[in-house]
Amino acid sequence: MKQERIVDLQYQFNLVAHNTDDENVEFWYARDLQVVLGYQSWDKFQNVIEKAMVTCENSGIEVFDHFRHVGKMVEIGSNAQREIKDIVLTRYACYLIAQNGDSSKEQIAFAQTYFALQTRKQELIEQRIELEDRLKARNKLKNSETELSKHIYERGVDDKGFGRIRSQGDSALFGGYNTKDMKDKLGISSGRVLADFLPTVTITAKNLATEITNHNVKQNNLYGENPITHEHVTNNKNVRKLLVESGIKPEELPPSQDLQKLERKVKSDEKKLIKSSALPKKV
């Protein structure tokens, strides 16, 4: 997400934020949030809110502390007003809505970070978005590698064979460095997964090569370790060629923050968010 877009979205979300009378708790109105999250229909947005409320309840959190139904007067023309239903939402409630929203929407992707943090500082939001992008890319790679392992087990390859296929794919992607070599190069312990320490661009590259291998293994009905290894090595070589042509040598990129630590931080941030954002009895 480009920096100028982050600034624009940050401004929009800040603009519709409110504070309780004592200024201690931030809150948002659902009708306002609907607009900035890009939902045209109130009914569709209500469905997302209801899912978020179920998530809140299933987590053992008091729903009323974070989702408060209210009435709000709106102008309908000719100086007339009517009351519409609205919902007061805490930062945690907004975070749950973003988690249950349409992740293809740019506003939703931004909101997941914006509401997760106890700050509006732009640089921290940018850092968190970058880390979240890595986490999402890592989860995609994890899923595609799981799919590949299922395919090859059905085609006569055991666990050790899968390890060899993946390591030779890494060797093709990293210019001759296999999985163990890259761990040594980046100072990663043997018991950890290499991808947990790679930058987003490299994780995405590994995932692309693996997705292509998955497709071609099924499409061409490949069987046995050698044909599948050849396929995976070829795909990683092709992805490497694209990176190198763009000025990127993946083996020369420095390691990134441990994603396991990031996941623990995300859970810790969520606990702090729940504790600090509950609404008072009256808003």
Long-range contacts (C-beta under 8 A, 24 or more apart in sequence): 1-106, 1-109, 1-110, 1-129, 3-126, 5-106, 6-110, 6-122, 6-125, 6-126, 6-129, 7-122, 9-36, 9-106, 9-107, 9-110, 9-114, 10-110, 10-114, 10-120, 10-122, 10-125, 12-36, 13-110, 13-111, 13-114, 14-120, 20-279, 20-280, 20-283, 22-280, 25-90, 25-277, 25-278, 25-279, 25-280, 26-90, 26-91, 26-277, 27-88, 27-89, 27-90, 27-91, 27-279, 27-283, 28-88, 28-89, 28-91, 28-94, 29-72, 29-86, 29-87, 29-88, 29-89, 30-86, 30-87, 30-88, 30-89, 31-72, 31-84, 31-86, 33-89, 33-94, 33-97, 36-107, 37-97, 37-98, 37-101, 37-105, 37-107, 37-108, 37-111, 38-105, 38-106, 38-107, 38-108, 48-97, 48-100, 48-101, 48-102, 49-87, 49-97, 51-100, 52-93, 52-96, 52-97, 52-99, 52-100, 53-96, 55-96, 55-99, 55-100, 56-92, 56-93, 56-96, 61-92, 61-274, 62-278, 65-90, 65-278, 65-279, 66-90, 66-92, 66-93, 66-96, 66-277, 66-278, 66-279, 67-93, 68-279, 68-283, 70-283, 88-279, 88-283, 90-277, 90-278, 90-279, 91-115, 91-118, 91-273, 91-277, 92-270, 92-273, 92-274, 92-277, 92-278, 93-277, 95-270, 95-273, 115-273, 116-266, 116-269, 116-270, 116-273, 117-269, 118-269, 118-272, 118-273, 118-276, 130-200, 131-257, 131-262, 133-200, 134-199, 134-200, 134-203, 134-256, 134-257, 134-259, 134-262, 135-259, 135-262, 135-263, 135-266, 137-200, 137-203, 137-204, 137-207, 138-195, 138-196, 138-203, 138-259, 140-204, 140-207, 141-195, 141-203, 141-206, 141-207, 141-210, 142-195, 144-207, 144-210, 144-211, 144-214, 145-210, 147-214, 148-210, 148-213, 148-214, 148-217, 151-214, 151-217, 151-218, 152-217, 152-225, 152-228, 155-217, 155-222, 155-223, 155-224, 155-228, 156-223, 156-224, 156-225, 157-224, 157-225, 157-228, 161-225, 164-225, 164-229, 165-225, 165-228, 165-229, 165-232, 166-232, 168-229, 168-232, 168-233, 169-206, 169-209, 169-210, 169-213, 169-232, 169-233, 169-235, 169-236, 170-194, 170-206, 170-236, 171-233, 172-232, 172-233, 172-234, 172-236, 172-237, 172-240, 173-202, 173-205, 173-206, 173-209, 173-236, 173-237, 173-239, 173-240, 173-250, 174-240, 174-250, 174-251, 175-240, 175-249, 175-250, 175-251, 177-251, 182-251, 185-251, 186-254, 186-255, 187-255, 188-255, 195-259, 196-258, 196-259, 196-260, 197-255, 197-256, 197-258, 197-259, 198-250, 198-253, 198-255, 198-256, 199-253, 199-254, 199-256, 200-256, 201-243, 201-248, 201-250, 201-253, 202-250, 202-253, 205-239, 205-240, 205-242, 205-243, 205-250, 206-236, 206-239, 208-235, 208-239, 209-235, 209-236, 209-238, 209-239, 210-235, 212-238
